Amino acid sequence: MSIEAVLFDMDGTLVDSESVHYNCWSQLLAPFGVCYKEDDFCRRFSGRPTIDAAKEIKQVHNLSVSSRYLADEKYRLFKGLLTFADLNLFKLGAI
């Protein structure tokens, strides 16, 4: 069998990765005393660029770190937490 195509899902279209994003944000924001319920967080930030979410979170919670720091740390955490076990791959028939 040869590979004829490779699809990259960078925005959750094929794979439901919202819970992984939420877990990353929760881990990142906990030391600042910021906590969101998952449903509220997803309603507010799902589908938005990470830097936009970081800017809003920084402003709303008056955080002392930069928006860029928040976004970079969120990306770092996401990369570390992302595993096939975390995603609903089979639910959507992505594999």
C-alpha positions in Angstrom: 0.0 0.0 0.0 1.3 3.4 -0.9 0.4 6.7 0.6 -1.5 8.9 -1.8 -2.3 11.8 0.5 -1.5 13.2 3.9 -3.9 15.5 5.7 -2.8 17.9 8.4 -5.5 19.1 10.8 -4.3 22.3 12.3 -7.6 23.7 13.5 -9.7 20.8 14.8 -11.7 20.2 11.7 -10.9 16.5 11.5 -10.0 15.8 15.0 -11.6 17.1 18.2 -8.6 18.6 20.0 -10.5 21.2 22.1 -10.0 19.2 25.4 -6.3 19.1 24.8 -6.2 22.9 24.2 -8.3 23.4 27.3 -6.0 21.2 29.4 -3.0 23.2 28.3 -4.5 26.5 29.1 -5.7 25.2 32.5 -2.2 24.0 33.3 -0.6 27.3 32.2 -3.1 29.5 34.0 -3.3 27.7 37.3 -0.2 29.3 38.8 -1.8 32.7 38.2 -5.0 31.7 40.0 -7.0 31.7 36.7 -9.5 28.9 36.3 -12.2 28.4 33.6 -14.9 25.7 33.3 -14.2 23.7 30.2 -17.5 24.6 28.5 -17.1 28.3 29.3 -13.5 28.3 28.0 -14.4 26.5 24.8 -17.4 28.7 24.1 -15.2 31.8 24.6 -12.0 30.8 22.9 -12.6 27.9 20.6 -11.6 28.6 17.0 -9.7 31.8 17.9 -5.9 32.2 17.3 -3.9 31.4 20.4 -2.4 34.9 20.5 -5.8 36.5 20.5 -6.9 34.2 23.4 -3.7 35.1 25.3 -4.3 38.8 24.8 -7.8 38.6 26.2 -6.8 36.4 29.1 -3.9 38.7 30.0 -6.2 41.7 29.9 -9.2 40.3 31.7 -7.1 38.8 34.5 -4.4 41.6 34.6 -1.6 39.1 34.3 2.0 40.3 34.7 3.4 38.2 31.9 3.1 39.1 28.2 0.6 37.7 25.8 3.4 36.3 23.7 4.7 34.4 26.8 1.3 32.9 27.3 0.9 31.9 23.7 4.4 30.4 23.5 3.9 28.5 26.7 0.5 27.2 25.5 2.1 26.0 22.3 4.9 24.3 24.3 2.4 22.5 26.5 0.2 21.5 23.6 3.2 19.9 21.8 4.1 18.0 25.0 0.5 16.8 25.7 -0.6 16.0 22.2 -0.9 12.2 21.8 -3.3 10.1 19.8 -4.8 8.9 23.0 -5.9 12.5 23.8 -7.9 12.9 20.6 -11.2 11.4 19.4 -9.6 10.1 16.2 -11.8 7.1 15.9 -15.0 9.0 16.6 -14.6 11.0 13.4 -13.0 8.3 11.3 -9.8 10.3 10.9 -7.7 7.1 11.0 
